[in-house]
Amino acid sequence: MHIAVVDDDETMLDTIQQTLEAEGHRCFRCRNGRDLLAALSHQTFDLLVVDWNMPEMSGIDIVSWVRNHLADKPPVLMLTYRSNKDDIAFALNSGADDFIIKPESPIVFAARVNALLRRSGANGSGEAEKLQFGAYRFNRLDDSVSLEGATISLTSKEYALALLFFRNIDRPLSRAYMMEAVWNSVADLSTRTLDMHVSRIRSKLALRPENGFFLRTVFGYGYRLESYHGEE
């Protein structure tokens, strides 16, 4: 999972990054809230880990901005040295999804992160071997996809990218997020490669309104697979 962490304490950032990467997550780190907001304009994150007490923009300010400005709102885990129950209630009522009082052991921190990802459905845990999305059926045992019973031939990367879209229906995905999730790379991969794979998926899977889904380009950001139910 792609997780953004914002904290003005460099040592804390190092510890959190090491913990998250040991769990197999990708970590994007920021020293202040404004850098995180800038990143949110062009990147997709599955979770935000936010320190409460920071100069200029507090963790509460960040939570408020996320809730008011993002259509796709990632869950937020608030970090703080505050232990007063009123503070905990205030953070949760402001929009944070969970709350950790510093210092916390890496093993507990990792467990809370993974639990929050499970609750949000971001990590796909517990999925069946065969996944059904309308007329589309994904078989995770042999990486095959069928549409109304007819098998569609996809490469391994096309299958991985298609499943990523269907797992995130109606959620905009940034190019960087998709390249990291499917190719485990951003620097060594051109956006042209991604765009070619998206074009092939759109064509091979016949992602058109009559089949219930439409793959839309989000200008300057990436792509979004939209569910289509016809006119209300």
Secondary structure as the mmCIF struct_conf table of DSSP 4:
data_model
#
loop_
_struct_conf.conf_type_id
_struct_conf.id
_struct_conf.beg_label_comp_id
_struct_conf.beg_label_asym_id
_struct_conf.beg_label_seq_id
_struct_conf.end_label_comp_id
_struct_conf.end_label_asym_id
_struct_conf.end_label_seq_id
STRN STRN1 HIS A 2 VAL A 6
BEND BEND1 ASP A 8 ASP A 8
HELX_RH_AL_P HELX_RH_AL_P1 GLU A 10 ALA A 22
TURN_TY1_P TURN_TY1_P1 GLU A 23 GLY A 24
STRN STRN2 ARG A 26 CYS A 30
BEND BEND2 ARG A 31 ASN A 32
HELX_RH_AL_P HELX_RH_AL_P2 GLY A 33 LEU A 40
TURN_TY1_P TURN_TY1_P2 SER A 41 HIS A 42
BEND BEND3 ASP A 46 ASP A 46
STRN STRN3 LEU A 47 ASP A 51
BEND BEND4 TRP A 52 TRP A 52
BEND BEND5 PRO A 55 MET A 57
HELX_RH_AL_P HELX_RH_AL_P3 GLY A 59 HIS A 69
BEND BEND6 ALA A 71 ASP A 72
STRN STRN4 VAL A 76 THR A 80
BEND BEND7 TYR A 81 TYR A 81
HELX_RH_AL_P HELX_RH_AL_P4 LYS A 85 SER A 94
TURN_TY1_P TURN_TY1_P3 GLY A 95 GLY A 95
BEND BEND8 ASP A 97 ASP A 97
STRN STRN5 ASP A 98 ILE A 101
BEND BEND9 LYS A 102 PRO A 103
HELX_RH_AL_P HELX_RH_AL_P5 PRO A 106 SER A 120
TURN_TY1_P TURN_TY1_P4 GLY A 121 ASN A 123
TURN_TY1_P TURN_TY1_P5 SER A 125 GLY A 126
BEND BEND10 GLU A 129 GLU A 129
STRN STRN6 LYS A 130 PHE A 133
TURN_TY1_P TURN_TY1_P6 GLY A 134 ALA A 135
STRN STRN7 TYR A 136 ASN A 139
TURN_TY1_P TURN_TY1_P7 ARG A 140 ASP A 143
STRN STRN8 SER A 144 LEU A 147
TURN_TY1_P TURN_TY1_P8 GLU A 148 GLY A 149
STRN STRN9 ALA A 150 ILE A 152
HELX_RH_AL_P HELX_RH_AL_P6 SER A 156 ARG A 167
TURN_TY1_P TURN_TY1_P9 ASN A 168 ASP A 170
STRN STRN10 LEU A 173 SER A 174
HELX_RH_AL_P HELX_RH_AL_P7 ARG A 175 TRP A 183
BEND BEND11 ASN A 184 ASN A 184
BEND BEND12 VAL A 186 VAL A 186
TURN_TY1_P TURN_TY1_P10 ALA A 187 ASP A 188
BEND BEND13 LEU A 189 LEU A 189
HELX_RH_AL_P HELX_RH_AL_P8 THR A 191 LYS A 204
TURN_TY1_P TURN_TY1_P11 LEU A 205 ALA A 206
BEND BEND14 ARG A 208 ARG A 208
HELX_RH_3T_P HELX_RH_3T_P1 PRO A 209 ASN A 211
TURN_TY1_P TURN_TY1_P12 GLY A 212 GLY A 212
STRN STRN11 PHE A 213 VAL A 218
TURN_TY1_P TURN_TY1_P13 PHE A 219 TYR A 221
STRN STRN12 GLY A 222 SER A 227
#
